[in-house]
Amino acid sequence: MRKLTALLLALLFAAGAQAAEVGGVKLDDKVSLGGQDLVLNGAGIRTRAIFKVYVGSLYVPAKAGTAAAVFSKGPRRVQLNMLRDVGADTMIEALTDGVNQSNPAADVAAVKAQQAELATILKGIGQLKEGNVLTFDFVDGATRVGLNGAAKGTIAGEAFNKALTNAWIGDKPVQDDLKKAMLGG
């Protein structure tokens, strides 16, 4: 009986240590950013029409159930694991629409120059391929854009990062069920 109990406990512990899986994508339970460990807060699938576009995930220092709680904490990551090929112009348009939809007009106007910087970075990346991992890391007051672990550019300013992150978890997100999933719901 003790052996069976020990085996069951070991299996439960191993299952808890496994990375999360969403839409066939295995996500790390933790990542390190700016010298700090971040935990997977939540993840979901972004869809457009009938197409699955990416798995969006949010990493924060400690679990957070609201956007306000996310923004009150130190470094954070929004990670997009691509489920299909997406052209740079399409991604730029989608992110611009997300920022515009999820933020007050004055906040959008205040980060217009940073949105242009993001567009330049994404054009430099080119087409995102299925399996690519695009990251938006907020650390040291700037958003670091990465592709498959390689740095692609940095955009200064907390206001920009908040406006961008609002596209997924703000009051008017691009997709309500994705927001809920990213906030651990």
C-alpha positions as CSV (number, residue, x, y, z in Angstrom):
1,M,0.0,0.0,0.0
2,R,2.8,2.4,0.9
3,K,4.5,1.7,-2.5
4,L,1.2,2.5,-4.3
5,T,0.8,5.7,-2.3
6,A,4.3,6.8,-3.0
7,L,3.9,6.0,-6.7
8,L,0.6,8.0,-6.9
9,L,2.3,11.0,-5.1
10,A,5.3,10.8,-7.4
11,L,2.9,10.8,-10.4
12,L,0.9,13.8,-9.1
13,F,4.1,15.7,-8.4
14,A,5.4,15.0,-11.9
15,A,2.1,16.0,-13.5
16,G,2.2,19.3,-11.5
17,A,5.8,20.0,-12.7
18,Q,4.9,19.5,-16.4
19,A,4.6,22.6,-18.6
20,A,1.2,23.7,-19.5
21,E,-0.2,22.8,-23.0
22,V,-2.6,25.0,-24.9
23,G,-3.6,24.4,-28.5
24,G,-0.9,21.7,-28.9
25,V,1.8,24.2,-27.7
26,K,3.8,23.3,-24.6
27,L,4.4,26.4,-22.5
28,D,7.0,26.8,-19.8
29,D,5.6,27.1,-16.3
30,K,8.3,29.7,-15.5
31,V,10.7,32.0,-17.5
32,S,13.5,34.2,-16.3
33,L,13.4,37.9,-17.2
34,G,15.5,40.7,-15.9
35,G,17.0,38.5,-13.3
36,Q,13.5,37.5,-11.9
37,D,11.5,34.4,-12.3
38,L,8.1,34.8,-13.9
39,V,5.2,32.3,-13.7
40,L,2.8,31.5,-16.4
41,N,-0.3,33.4,-15.4
42,G,-2.5,32.0,-18.2
43,A,-2.8,31.2,-21.9
44,G,-5.4,30.9,-24.6
45,I,-5.9,30.8,-28.3
46,R,-6.3,33.9,-30.5
47,T,-8.7,33.2,-33.4
48,R,-9.7,35.3,-36.4
49,A,-12.8,34.1,-38.1
50,I,-12.4,30.3,-38.0
51,F,-8.6,30.3,-38.0
52,K,-6.4,29.7,-34.9
53,V,-3.6,32.3,-35.2
54,Y,-1.5,32.0,-32.0
55,V,-1.4,30.9,-28.4
56,G,-1.1,34.0,-26.3
57,S,0.4,33.6,-22.8
58,L,1.2,36.0,-20.0
59,Y,4.1,35.6,-17.6
60,V,4.2,37.7,-14.4
61,P,6.2,37.6,-11.0
62,A,3.1,36.3,-9.2
63,K,-0.3,35.2,-10.3
64,A,-2.7,38.1,-11.1
65,G,-6.4,37.9,-11.9
66,T,-6.9,41.5,-13.2
67,A,-5.1,43.8,-15.5
68,A,-4.5,46.2,-12.6
69,A,-2.7,43.5,-10.7
70,V,-0.6,42.7,-13.8
71,F,0.5,46.3,-14.2
72,S,1.3,46.7,-10.5
73,K,4.0,44.1,-10.7
74,G,7.6,44.2,-12.1
75,P,8.7,42.5,-15.3
76,R,6.1,40.7,-17.5
77,R,6.0,38.9,-20.8
78,V,3.3,38.5,-23.4
79,Q,4.3,35.5,-25.6
80,L,2.7,34.6,-28.9
81,N,3.3,31.1,-30.2
82,M,2.3,31.2,-33.8
83,L,-0.1,28.5,-35.0
84,R,0.0,29.7,-38.6
85,D,2.0,31.9,-40.9
86,V,1.2,35.6,-40.5
87,G,2.7,38.4,-42.7
88,A,4.4,41.3,-41.0
89,D,1.8,43.8,-42.4
90,T,-1.0,41.7,-41.0
91,M,0.6,41.4,-37.6
92,I,1.3,45.2,-37.5
93,E,-2.3,45.9,-38.5
94,A,-3.7,43.5,-35.8
95,L,-1.5,44.9,-33.1
96,T,-2.3,48.5,-34.1
97,D,-6.0,47.7,-34.1
98,G,-5.7,46.0,-30.7
99,V,-4.0,49.0,-29.2
100,N,-6.5,51.4,-30.7
101,Q,-9.5,49.3,-29.6
102,S,-8.3,48.7,-26.0
103,N,-7.1,52.2,-25.0
104,P,-8.5,55.7,-24.7
105,A,-7.7,57.9,-27.7
106,A,-5.4,60.1,-25.7
107,D,-3.3,57.1,-24.6
108,V,-3.1,55.9,-28.2
109,A,-2.0,59.3,-29.4
110,A,0.7,59.4,-26.6
111,V,2.3,56.2,-27.9
112,K,2.0,56.7,-31.7
113,A,5.7,57.1,-32.1
114,Q,6.3,53.8,-30.2
115,Q,3.7,52.1,-32.4
116,A,5.7,53.2,-35.4
117,E,8.9,51.7,-33.8
118,L,7.1,48.4,-33.3
119,A,6.0,48.4,-36.9
120,T,9.6,48.9,-38.0
121,I,10.8,46.0,-35.8
122,L,8.0,43.7,-37.1
123,K,8.8,44.7,-40.7
124,G,12.4,43.8,-40.0
125,I,11.3,40.4,-38.7
126,G,9.2,39.8,-41.8
127,Q,6.7,37.0,-42.0
128,L,6.0,35.0,-38.8
129,K,6.0,31.3,-39.5
130,E,4.0,28.6,-37.8
131,G,6.0,27.6,-34.7
132,N,7.7,31.0,-34.3
133,V,7.6,32.5,-30.8
134,L,7.2,36.3,-30.6
135,T,7.8,37.9,-27.2
136,F,7.1,41.3,-25.8
137,D,9.1,41.6,-22.5
138,F,8.6,44.6,-20.2
139,V,11.7,45.1,-18.2
140,D,13.7,48.1,-17.1
141,G,11.0,50.5,-18.4
142,A,11.1,49.2,-22.0
143,T,9.5,46.6,-24.2
144,R,11.9,44.2,-25.7
145,V,10.7,42.4,-28.8
146,G,12.1,38.9,-29.4
147,L,11.7,36.2,-31.9
148,N,12.6,32.6,-31.1
149,G,14.8,33.8,-28.2
150,A,16.7,36.4,-30.3
151,A,16.4,40.1,-29.5
152,K,14.8,42.1,-32.3
153,G,14.4,45.6,-30.8
154,T,13.6,47.7,-27.8
155,I,10.9,50.3,-27.4
156,A,11.2,52.7,-24.4
157,G,8.3,53.6,-22.1
158,E,6.0,52.0,-19.7
159,A,3.0,53.8,-21.3
160,F,3.6,51.9,-24.6
161,N,3.9,48.5,-22.9
162,K,0.7,49.1,-21.0
163,A,-1.1,50.2,-24.2
164,L,0.2,47.1,-26.0
165,T,-0.6,44.7,-23.2
166,N,-4.1,46.2,-22.9
167,A,-4.8,44.7,-26.4
168,W,-4.9,41.3,-24.7
169,I,-6.0,42.0,-21.1
170,G,-7.5,45.6,-21.1
171,D,-11.1,46.6,-20.7
172,K,-11.8,46.2,-24.4
173,P,-9.4,43.3,-25.5
174,V,-9.1,41.9,-28.9
175,Q,-10.8,38.7,-27.7
176,D,-12.7,38.3,-24.4
177,D,-12.0,34.6,-23.9
178,L,-8.3,35.1,-24.6
179,K,-8.2,37.8,-21.9
180,K,-9.9,35.5,-19.5
181,A,-7.5,32.7,-20.2
182,M,-4.4,35.0,-20.0
183,L,-5.6,36.3,-16.6
184,G,-5.9,32.7,-15.4
185,G,-9.7,32.3,-15.7
